[in-house]
Amino acid sequence: MPTKSLTAAPPAPPSSRRRWTVLAVCALSMFLVGVDATIVNVGLPEIGRGLDVGTRGLEWVVDAYTVVMASLLIVSGALADRFGRRRVFRCGLLVFGLASLACALAPSLGVLVAARAVQGIGASMLSPVALAIVVNAMPDPRERARAIGVWASVFGLSMAAGPVTGGALIAAFGWRSVFWINAPVVGLALVLVALFVPESRGERARRLDLPGQLLLTGVLFLTVGLLIEGPRIGWTSPAALAGYALTAAATAGFVRVELRREEPLMDLGLFRRPPFVTAVLGATAVFVALNMTLLLSTLYLQQARGWTPLAAGAATLPMALGATLCAPWSGVLVGRAGPRRPLVLAGGFTAAGGLCLMGLDGNTGVPRILLAFLLIGIGFGFANAPLTNTAVGGLPPSRAGVAGAITSTSRQVGVAVGIAVAGGLVAGTAPAGLPAATRPGWLVVSACGLFLLVVARAARPRAEGRGPGE
């Protein structure tokens, strides 16, 4: 049954052409967010040389963006349900674009990290809201499943295409160009949203949960901060022990606050649904694997092998190709038979790609490296559509903003954890020692792939075929 403020149109659903136009506009904006999450990776060595900072400082260039984005995704979804999804979406595009200009002009690491954090604020208003707009525009469950497949495919493609785009831009215009490029894309997206995307809201406005928001932000910053700074301060140092205690206290406080609130920031009741839980954990694992691969390979190829940013970015083309070809196929498989089969394929290919790089050294053949990237890209391509569909399947469309936000949060947590762990493995390592230092990271990538097999076993065979609220 349609909700009272789903669109400004009469009860009849919008035309098919209009629905898919809405999807295309949202997909363009999500492509921008996805590219920005990985485009910086290939430029980290150049940023480090330009601003005279080491690996640990460079980790914050990526994680300041992802942690802020992850911590605000849920409240952004709630704000969109309350005040209007198109309104919040446009606001997010504007903040993202202005912060991108600040990144491009940053004179120091501190300014760049701060601007990246503001970028994360803008990006948090885009990811869950785009998914909610798409879900509400597609009343038919099967059409919605196909649309979610396309949406997830575009986002997956953007994540894989980021390093290639970044390498080309850096080679031609320098590292600041990876931020300048956002301005025209944001401008185009703002025009298209104004023309084609209808306004919609949740069925019922939710109260903001400020205590829960503050505690969630604290948990994420403490966790990622410990992962990044732990190797430097020592895992058993007084500072680290105090960090563990604060993290545990913040986590316990968050759970207690959420369980007591009538309208919590994060509906912990969703975690009683096994398909939802496994989808959230699976999304985290996929993005840990992807971002460990991107950072470790970037540092290995540029510092240990002496490749240029363009060459290092081009080396990830097989990854982008695998994601591009398999993501739409994954959406089709989900629509026909449910999420299990593509999740099995995702897990198998990801694990195989990680194993290919376990014996990496300074003379590893390029074909082997490219094959590993292709396998990981295929795994990534197969993973996103079934994970997204499993997470939102069976939930009312009016709750899509919050459900999509939790899933998107898990992805960004995966990004932050992957970058932090990978950086911790190689921080302070001389170029000659990088191949050996990366080997535990490839074991983690393989383990993430194997975990997707567990997720596949727990997934509903036909999650996409259920109607809203079932």
Secondary structure, DSSP 4 states (H G I P E B T S, - for coil): ---TTS-SS-SSPPPHHHHHHHHHHHHHHHHHHHHHHHHTGGGHHHHHHHHT--HHHHHHHHHHHHHHHHHHHHHHHHHHHHH-HHHHHHHHHHHHHHHHHHHHT--SHHHHHHHHHHHHHHHHTTHHHHHHHHHHH--SHHHHHHHHHHHHHHHHHHHHHHHHHHHHHHHHH-TTHHHHTHHHHHHHHHHHHHHHPPP---SS-----HHHHHHHHHHHHHHHHHHHHHHHH-TTSHHHHHHHHHHHHHHHHHHHHHHH-SS-SS-GGGGGSHHHHHHHHHHHHHHHHHHHHHHHHHHIIIIIS---HHHHHHHTHHHHHHHHHHHHHHHHHHHHH-SHHHHHHHHHHHHHHHHHTTT--TT--HHHHHHHHHHHHHHHHHHHHHHHHHHHTTS-GGGHHHHHHHHHHHHHHHHHHHHHHHHHHHTT--GGGHHHHHHHHHHHHHHHHHHHHHHHHHS-TTGGGPPTT-
